[in-house]
Amino acid sequence: MTDAATPGDDLAGSDFDPIGFLEAAVSTPSHEDVAEMRRLLVETLEGFGVDVAVDEAGCVVAEKASPNPENGPHVVANTHIDTVTPHVAFERDRAATGPEAGTTADDGRTANDAETDGTDVIRGRGACDAKGPLAALLYGFLAADPDRGRLTLAVTPDEETLSLGAAALSGKLSGGEDRLDGDLYLVGEPTGLDACTAAKGRFQGRVELSGEAAHAAEFAGANAVAAAEGALAAIRRFDEDAKDHPQLGAPKLTPTVVEGGGATNQVPADCAITVDRRSVPPETAEGFRSGLADAVRTAVGAMDGSAASVDVDVALTDRDSPFFEAFSTDPDHEFVDTVAAAARTAVADAGLPDGRGGEIRPFGAATEASYFAPAPTVVFGPGDLADDAGAVAHAEREYVRVREVEAAAATVASVLDRVLA
């Protein structure tokens, strides 16, 4: 690490090198099996004398408690170790040349792509989603020495798929209990060093239209494909009266797949429409399902002809863990301000461009932070979901700037020191 950007020099545990860990983590594939990556994390924690537990769901959990754990908040630092396919090999590029990120070149272009911004970058699958944030949280956890309250590091194995680990930890599975019970949550994701206080939920549903088959030459049967006209109209109008959320704006409902019919000379008996829902508070998954079912039944029932007699069923897609519902933390909460202020200081100390980091805003993707609400929750970390050149996370060009990881590590250490000191 450069001397100017070394995070937390005056904090215990500052001999942990988040960049060295990140290089090893990105070099460790975790898109098909997280076992090797989990082993790296556990061995790193144990190397610093931390007692670590791996639960039945594959979560890595470690705790630091003050002498008076009940006299302060319980802070939970959470992120995930799994990544998406395919694996992209680790590369560290120290020799990029060009204008600094966020500055304007002579031709008027703004440099945001790490390949042209003159910064030291780490590329590879998981570089920003979410091994860069993990490195920062791990640094802060190891540096922490709570005077009050307690700190839990909870790292999950399957955020990119079903989030069974986080669901088990937070008591969201049927019959489960909240094993974290945190007062404040800091969730590691690529936010460009901003403090993100809200995110839309994501549900997936299926509208099934059931009619009666008949020969297409006869005025008989109940045409399920024709009924899809009414169903799609109901989907289109579903949010006409919805109010914008103050942080997240309007909800969004998108029909994504239509399936129906089987023979070109037959009145089709079945049609199904898959929908993608991006929700805002206070909508729940069940509230969305029942509301859409009522709207589609009304629209189909008002149609002319045989389509009016088509039956309607709306169900959420089966999955073993709950869908991510929308969450929102008050942007004026003290914890939010603490994270944002620490990020601005770390950005300045690291010499990053003005305006990079420290804003308070929503997060652009669904996240396991949903499971921790309504406790005050902030999503934070280095890197971006996308930049001006296109997708970054979940893309072949995934990268994170080294100085941003250092600034994120300094931010996490500062936040934990302020909240638990």
C-alpha positions, 0 to 999 in steps of 0.5 A, spaced: 500 500 500 502 507 498 504 511 504 498 516 503 493 511 502 494 506 508 488 505 512 488 505 519 495 506 521 493 508 528 488 502 529 490 495 532 490 490 526 493 495 521 498 489 519 492 486 515 493 488 508 487 488 504 490 489 497 494 482 498 488 479 501 484 481 495 489 479 490 488 472 493 481 472 493 480 474 486 485 469 484 480 464 488 474 461 484 468 461 487 463 461 482 461 454 482 464 452 489 465 457 494 469 452 499 476 454 497 474 461 498 471 460 504 477 456 507 482 462 505 477 467 509 477 462 515 485 461 515 486 469 514 481 470 520 484 464 524 491 467 522 489 473 526 487 469 532 480 470 531 475 464 533 471 463 527 465 458 526 462 456 519 454 454 520 450 449 517 448 453 511 456 455 510 456 462 513 462 464 516 461 468 522 466 471 527 465 476 533 468 481 537 465 483 544 467 489 548 467 488 556 460 491 556 457 488 550 450 490 552 452 497 553 452 499 546 450 497 539 451 490 536 454 492 529 454 486 523 458 487 517 456 482 512 457 481 505 458 474 500 464 470 497 460 467 491 461 470 484 457 469 478 460 465 472 464 464 468 470 465 472 475 471 469 482 470 471 485 475 476 490 481 473 493 487 477 494 492 472 499 497 475 501 501 468 495 504 466 496 511 463 491 516 462 487 522 465 485 521 473 478 518 474 473 523 474 477 529 470 475 531 463 480 530 458 482 536 452 477 532 448 471 533 453 471 526 455 470 524 462 475 518 464 471 513 468 473 506 465 479 504 469 483 502 463 484 509 461 484 513 468 491 512 470 490 508 476 492 501 479 486 496 478 485 489 480 481 485 475 477 479 475 471 475 477 469 478 484 474 484 484 468 489 486 462 484 487 464 483 492 471 481 494 473 488 494 468 490 499 469 483 503 477 486 503 475 492 506 470 489 511 475 484 513 480 490 515 475 494 519 473 487 523 480 486 524 482 493 526 476 493 531 477 493 538 470 495 541 470 499 548 462 498 548 457 493 544 459 488 540 461 486 532 459 480 528 462 479 521 457 474 517 459 472 510 454 468 506 456 463 501 450 464 496 448 471 495 448 471 487 443 465 487 438 463 493 441 467 499 439 461 503 445 463 508 443 470 509 436 467 510 438 462 515 442 467 519 436 472 519 431 467 521 427 468 514 427 461 513 420 457 516 421 456 523 428 459 523 430 464 528 434 471 527 441 469 530 444 475 528 439 480 531 443 486 530 442 493 531 446 496 525 448 493 519 454 495 514 453 490 508 459 490 503 457 491 495 460 496 490 457 502 491 462 507 489 464 509 496 457 512 497 453 510 503 446 507 500 440 506 504 435 503 500 434 498 495 428 496 491 426 489 492 425 483 486 420 478 486 418 473 480 411 471 479 407 467 473 400 469 471 397 462 469 391 463 464 387 456 464 382 455 458 379 450 454 382 447 448 377 446 441 378 446 434 380 453 431 374 452 426 369 452 431 366 457 436 368 453 442 373 453 447 376 458 452 382 462 448 387 462 454 392 466 449 387 471 447 386 472 454 393 474 455 391 481 452 387 483 458 392 480 462 398 484 459 393 490 459 393 489 467 400 488 468 401 495 464 396 499 468 398 495 475 402 501 477 398 507 475 396 509 482 402 507 485 406 513 489 413 514 488 418 512 494 422 518 497 428 514 495 427 509 490 422 512 486 416 508 482 416 501 482 416 497 476 413 491 473 415 487 467 412 482 463 419 478 461 416 471 458 410 469 454 408 461 453 402 459 450 399 454 445 401 448 442 398 447 435 396 452 430 389 449 428 387 449 436 384 454 441 389 454 446 387 452 453 393 454 457 398 461 457 403 463 462 406 470 463 412 471 467 413 477 470 419 481 474 417 486 479 422 491 482 418 493 489 418 499 493 416 499 501 411 498 503 409 492 498 411 485 500 411 479 496 404 476 498 401 483 497 404 484 490 401 477 488 394 478 491 394 485 488 396 482 481 391 477 481 385 481 483 387 486 477 388 480 472 382 477 474 378 483 473 381 485 466 380 478 463 373 477 466 371 484 462 373 481 456 369 479 450 368 472 447 371 466 450 377 469 453 372 472 459 371 465 461 379 463 462 381 462 469 387 466 472 392 464 477 398 468 480 403 465 484 410 467 486 416 463 483 418 457 488 424 458 491 427 455 498 428 462 501 424 469 501 425 474 495 428 480 497 423 485 499 425 493 498 428 496 504 429 503 506 433 506 512 432 513 514 437 517 510 438 522 516 440 516 521 446 517 525 449 511 522 448 513 515 451 520 517 457 516 520 458 512 514 458 517 509 462 522 513 468 517 514 467 515 506 468 523 505 474 523 509 477 517 506 476 519 499 480 525 501 486 522 504 487 517 499 487 523 493 481 520 490 477 525 485 472 530 488 465 527 488 467 520 488 464 517 494 461 519 500 454 521 497 447 518 501 443 514 495 439 508 494 443 502 491 442 500 484 440 492 485 437 487 490 441 485 496 441 481 502 441 487 506 433 486 505 433 481 510 436 485 515 431 491 515 428 494 518 434 495 523 438 501 520 442 498 514 447 501 510 450 498 503 457 500 502 463 498 498 469 500 493 467 499 485 461 500 481 455 496 478 457 499 472 461 505 469 460 510 463 463 504 458 458 499 461 457 493 466 462 492 471 460 487 476 458 480 473 461 482 466 468 480 463 471 487 465 470 487 472 475 491 476 476 495 482 481 501 483 486 499 489 486 506 492 478 505 493 479 499 496 484 502 501 479 508 502 473 503 503 478 499 508 479 506 512 472 508 512 470 501 515 475 502 520 473 509 522 466 507 522 467 501 527 471 505 531 466 511 532 460 506 533 463 502 538 468 506 542 
